[in-house]
Amino acid sequence: MIKWKKYICVALSAVMMASLATGCGDTNDSSSSDKAEATTESESDTLQDALTSEISKDGASDADKEETVYVLADANGNANDVTVSTWLKNSDGAEGLNDKTNLTDIQNVKGYEEYKDNGDGTITWAANGSDIYYQGKSNEELPVDVKVTYKLDGEEIEPSELAGKSGKVTIRFDYTNNTKKTVTVDSKNTEVISPFVMLSGMILPVDKFSNVQVENGKVISEGSNQIVVGYAVPGFKQCLQDGINDSKIETALDNIDVPDYVEVTADVTDFELSMTMTVAASDLLGSSAEDAIDEVEDKADVSSLTDSVDQLGDSADQLEEGSGKITNGLETLKDGTYSLKKGADTLADGAASLETYTSQLAAGTSQISTAMGTLDDGIKSIKDGSSALNDGAKTLATGAKTVDTSVGTLKSGADKLNSGAKELQAGFEGTDSNPGLSKGASSLASGASNAYAGSQALAKGATELNNGVNTLITMLTGMPSQIVSQAQSNVYSQLGGSITSEAGIDAAMSQLEGALALGKTTLDAAKGDGTYDAYFAQYTGLAKAKGALNAIDQIGTTLTATLTSEETTAQITALQQGAETLDTKMGELSTGLKTISDGASSISTGIDSAYAGVKAIAKGTGDLSRGAAALKKGTKTLSDGAATISTNMNTLYQGSLTLANGSSQLKTAAGTLDSSAGQIAAGAKTLSDGASQLDSGSKTLDDGAKELVTGSKTLSDGMKQFNEEGIKKITKLFAGNYQADIDYIEALFSDDTTYTSFTGTIDGTKSTVKFIYETGAIKSDAEK
């Protein structure tokens, strides 16, 4: 029985886990180096880098067409949108590029070249010697479907219901391979699948997820997050079992661990998940699987004696030949150890230089961290100023509301005064039994005097309110320019005072871009080692300063737009008019009440004059009541306008909080850079020490290699005699054959089963394709 478990599992698991491990590290491929560096990297970018950095890395270099299929799905994995990005390589610099595609809504994403639809499922791009990058939409069936299910404490739950919950959470990825291919094995046509390796991942914050475990994957710690990555080959094990009929081999296949799902469990507090990502590729196994299959053939061990002896004879020949190769290889090793010793000397010298330069880098990042702290303090000052302005607006709203209440009280008093005047008139006229003339006149005089005194106090308060409104409006008008000026001054001060305008920043960045375009090797060679890194650090600092200036301009523009908008202008105008009207009416009221008071005094001196005055008072208090009603309407408008200003000032304050938060994050990032530079410097010191040890060890290795050469020659002579006199005499008696099953396995990894294109290819075109599935976020309504 062939040792399937040992070798087939090696062929699959080793390849997938190798890609899984290296895919989570940094890469130096051209697609990564062409990306502009950003201050922070989104979770989507982090996962995509982790999952795709090694997929089809070797095969894609000579492909004529590369496709990346982006599948946007809901939290359960149901596809909602499929977008395909296509890269057509123009290695010959042709004027036109032909392509086969089934996409709709095709757009050129990196140029202005246009295409012609040929009407037969193909298109022709006017490439003019350039590569073409385009994208479009697709409704075609995906080769692999992804299904995501969730459980809370062992019970299945919908994603929307899981948001904000706490407990033991299980997230499971199941995959369905929809592909079918026909291959020829032992002169028979056999239907098989295109093997797809599925790499699924997610980022879990350590403050919400603990005790994270993964079936068919691994957990990678990265600061405050845990990157979870799992792998599966859906349908592959079943395809193996369907194609092999030997009962002994089938029994061995039952023990093969080829995963077809990924499952993550964790203890969770207040569950939320920004997204998950799954990358699918058909060419991930590649040449590594072929090497493993070769190993199966080389080391196969069937149960029959005939097959065993065949293998024994072949192995003996290989061992005899190999012993000779060992001798030749050791000769090469001896030569190589000498080269290694020379290289180790050079490495030791280079590591010592690296240690010096990384120490200088650590000193520079420390200065950046200090400067970021100063910028953070300046933005905090802006936040404090906007907070004080917000408090002032709230005070204005409260005061305007108080005035509105006071005018309501005035109206109520005016109504009562009018009622009293009428009663006074009736009392003055009197009846046969109760004339009431003198007492009524005395009461009227006293009441009118009190009303006049109260009106004077109201008139004074209205004048003060009017002055305060004008002062507030003046302060609001000048506020945006003051904030912008202070923030810009803080940014330019961080540049050392040598640059005082955006034009100066643009000019400096332009010069640095020209120098950096030469590349690190050329620039360092021309101006000295470390020049490229120094220029790059200057360029990054200028870019951050320009971004800060743009943010400050946007804040100033937003503030100015808010304060000068038609709605705010109308509110300010209404506020001014209301305050002025209140001031005028209070003066008129005071004057009227003075007249009333004088009239009331006159009543006591003459009945006839008093009677006429009482009638005038009755009429005047009626007018006063109606005027107070109109004034009440104006003060209501004043109160509403002040409340609106308070709301807008609160919006301004919240914006300043966002700015302060961003500044704090920038300061933290600068601190992290400073810390990382120190670690790099320490690592360079360790490298220097290790290089010295390697230098010493390589000398010892060189001496040992010379001794191995002598011993290997003796081994080669002995193996030749053992093979001729022993093994070959035995193998002549037996023969064997197990090739059919090996042929079937090889067919599963052949080019005939590889899935190379989602949109189609023209004959003679080599293409590759990978699929990226991204699921929707799971968050509570408050977090959304």
C-alpha positions, 0 to 999 in steps of 0.5 A: 500500500502506497504511503498516501497519508505521508506524501499526499498530505505533504504535497497539499499541507506543506504548500498551503501552509508555506503560502499561509506563513509567507503571505502574512509577512512583507513582500517586495514584489512590484505591485506592492512597491508601486503603492503610495505609502499611507499613514495607516492601513485599513483592515481590508488592505491588511487582510488582502496583503496577508492573503494574496502576497504569495498567491500565484507570485511565480506564475503571474510574472509571465502571464499575458492577462491577470484577473482579480475578481472582487466579490462584495457579499453580505455577512453570510457570504451571499454575493451582491456585486462582482467586479473584475479588474483586468491587466493586459500586458503589452510585452511587445509594445503593440499598437492594439491588444485583443482580449476576450471578455464577458464583462459589462460597464467596462472602464479604463482605470489607468489611462485614456485608451479606448476599445472597440467591441468586435461583436463576437465576445472579443474587444480590441484596445488602442494600446499604443504600446502600453499595458491596459488596466480595465474593470467591469461588472459580471453576473457569471456563476462564481467557480467557488461559493463561500458560506459563512455561519455564526453561532453564539454559545452553540446556537446558530444566530443571524449576523444582525442579531449577533452584533453587540452580544457577548459569549462563546462565538463560532464563525464557520466558512464552508466552500462549494467548488462548482467547477468541472473539468475533463481529463484523460487518465489511462486512455479514459476520460474522467471528470474532475474539479479544478482544485481551489485553495481558499484562504480566509481571514479576519482581524479580531481586536484583542479587547473584544476577542480572547482565547481565539482558536482556528480549525485548519488555520493559525492566529497571528498576533499583531499589536492590539489585533489578532489576524486569523488565517485559515485554509481549505481545498473544497471538494479535493478529497472527494475527487481523490476518493472518486478516482481511485478504486483500490480498497487499500488506497481508499482506506488510506485516503480516509485518513488524509487531512485535506480540510474543506472548511475553516472554523474560528471560535473565541470568547467575545465581549460586545461582538462586532466584525468589520469584515472577513476576506477570502482569497481563492486561487487555482494555481497556488499548489503549483510546482510544489505539488508536482515535487511532492508527487515526484516524491510519492513515486520515488518513495512508493511502497506497495504491499506486494513483494513484486512491487517492493523488489522493483522499488528496491532495485530502482532505489539501489541504482539511485543510491549508487548513483547518488553516492557518486553525486554526493562526492561531486556535491561535496567537492562543490560544497568545499569550494562553496565553503571557501566562498562562504568564508569570503562572503561572511567577511564581507557581511561582517563589515556591512553589518557593522556599517548598518549598525551605525546607520540604523542608530542615526535613523533612531535619532531622527525618528525621535525628533519626529515624535517630539515635533508631533507632540507639539502639533498635537498641543496646538490642535488641542488649543483649537479644541479648547477655544471651540469648546468655550465658543460652544458654551457661549452659544449655549448661554445666549440661547438660555438668555434669549429663552429667558427674555421670551419668558419675561415678555410673556409675563409682560403680556400677562401683566398688560392684559391685567392692567387693561382689565384693571383700567376698565374696572377703574373706569367702572369704579370711577363711574360708580353706582348709587350705592358705591361711588368708589371714586377716591379709592379707585383714583388712588389705586390707579396712581400707585399701580401706574407708578409701579408699572413705570418703574418696572418698564424702566428696568425692562428697557435697560435689560433690552438695551443690554441684550441688544448690545450683547447680540451685536458683540456675539455676531462680531466675534462669530464673524472673525472666528474662522480666520483666527482659528485657521491662522493659528493652526497654519502658524503651528504647522509651518513652525513644525517645518522649522520656519524655512517654508512659510507657504503651500507653494514652498511645500510643493516646490520642496516636494517636487525637488525631492520627488525628482531625486527619489525617482532615481531609486535608492541604489542610484541616489545613495551611490551618487550622494552617499549611503542613507541619502535616499532614506533621508530624502524620503523622510523629508518628503513624508514630513512635507506631505503630512504638513500639506495634508494638515494645511488642507484639513485646516483650510477645510475647517476654515471653509466649513466654519465660514460657510456655516456662518455665512450661509443663507440660513445662518445669515437669516437667523442672525438678521432675525436675532438683530431685528428682534433685539432692536425691536425689543429695545424700541418697544421697551422704550415705548412701553416705559414712555407710555407708562410714564404718561399713565402714571402722570394721568393717574396723579391728575385724577386725584386733583380733579374728578372731571379731568380724572374721568377723562383720563380714566377713559384714556387709560382704558384705551391705552392699556388695550393698545399695550396688551396688543403691543405686548402680544406682538412683542411676544412673537418677536421674542419667540423668533429671537429664542429660536434663532439663538437655539439654532446658533447654539446647535451650529456651535455644537457642530463646530465643537464636535468637529474640533474634537474629531481634529483633536482625535486625529492629531492624537492618533498621528502623535501615537503613530509618530511614537510607534515609528520612534519605537520601531526605529529603536528596534531596528537599531537593536536588530542591526546590532544583533545582525552585526554580532551574528555576522561576526559569529558566521565569519568564525563558523564559516572557517570551521565549516570550510575545514569540515568540508575538506574532511567530508570529501575524503569520506564520501569517496569511500562511501561511493566505492562501497555502494557500487559493490553492494548494488552489483553483487547484492541488490541487482541479483534479487531484483531480476526475479521480480517486477511491479506496477502502481503507475495508474493511481499516480497518473490520476493524482498527477492529472488533478494537478495538471494544467488541464485542471487549473482554472485560469480565467473568469472572463475568458481568454483568446487562444494562445494567451496565458492568463491567471485569476484570483478571487477576493471575497469580502463580507459586510460588517456586523455592527450594532445600529449605534456603531453604524 
